[in-house]
Amino acid sequence: MTWIKPSFLWLIHRSNWARRPGQERVLAVRMTRQGWEDALSRAVLTTADPTAVARAAVHVQWDPERSLRGAALNHYSIRRTSCRRDVEASPPAGVIGCVSPVWWRR
């Protein structure tokens, strides 16, 4: 699963500071607004019918923002996920480049 999330603190929290196996790399990417909107238009909310969620290549859900210490805050931001097979076939729509690794553990 590949996540595109505007929240750096949430990504770091979710990957356990890049210590979780398979999540050792957190990258910053540049994405066009049109690409983001196109992807969201094809997405299915994870709270939708389970059959629709299983068929969808792109999922969207709302997650609590995180404080610097990792505590859940009382407001939410969007998270978009794509299945690995789709990402390996081609980059997500609208991604125009990898800015840099922001967190990397070996």
N, C-alpha and C positions, 0 to 999 in steps of 0.2 A: 504494500500500500504506500502511496506517495501522498504527502500532505502539502497543500499550499495554504498557508495561514499567515495573515498579516501580523500576527503576534509572536515576536521573538521569545518572550518569556514563556508563553504557552508551549512552544516547540522545545525549549530547553527543559521545561518541567516534564513534558511527555517523554522525552528521550532520556530522562534521568541524567541530565547534564552530559549527554552523548555517551553514556556508559551502557545503555541497553543494547544487547546484541542486535546487529542489523540497523542500528540507529546512531552509529558513531559519527556520522557526517551530517551537519546542518549547513545548508547552502542558502545564500541570498540570491534570489533571481529577480530579473527585471521582466515585467509582464505588462502588456498593453491593457488599457482599460477595456477595449473591445474584446480582447481575448478572454479576460476575466468574465465579462458579461456573457459572452458566448458559452463559456463552460458552465456558468451558473444556469443558463437557460436550458441546458441538457441534463442538469443534475436532478437527483431525487432526494428529498429529505429522508434522513435515516429513520424518522418516525412514521414514514409512509407504510403502505401495505408491504409486508415482508417479501412477497413475490416481486413487486416492482423494484424493491431495493436490491434483491438478488440479481435481477436482469440489468440494472443500471451500471454503466461504466464509471459514472461520476456521482459521488455522494456529497451531501452537504449537511452539516449539523452545526449547532451553536454550542460553544464551550465557554465555561467561565474564564474570564481573564485571570491572570496570576500576578501576585505581588512579587517583589524582588526575592522574597523568602519562599515563594512557591505556594502561598496560601490562595485559595480561590477567592476572587473578588465578587462583588454583587452586580457585575455587569458582564455581558457576553459578547463574543466576537465570532465571526463565521469561520468555519474550517471546511475546505474543499478537499476531498480525497479522490484519487484515481487508482484503479487497479494496476498493479505492477506490469501486467502484460501489455496494457495500453500505453503506459509510459515508455516501456522499452521499445515499442514499435515506433513511436514518435513522441517528441516532447509535447507537453500539454499546450493546447491552443493559446496563442498569445505570448508564450515565453520567448523573449528576444535575446536572452543571454543569462549566463550565470555571472553574477557580480563577483562573488568570492565565497570561499568557505568561511563561515563565521564561527564554526565550532567543529573541531576535528579531534577525535581520540583514536589512538592506535591500539 
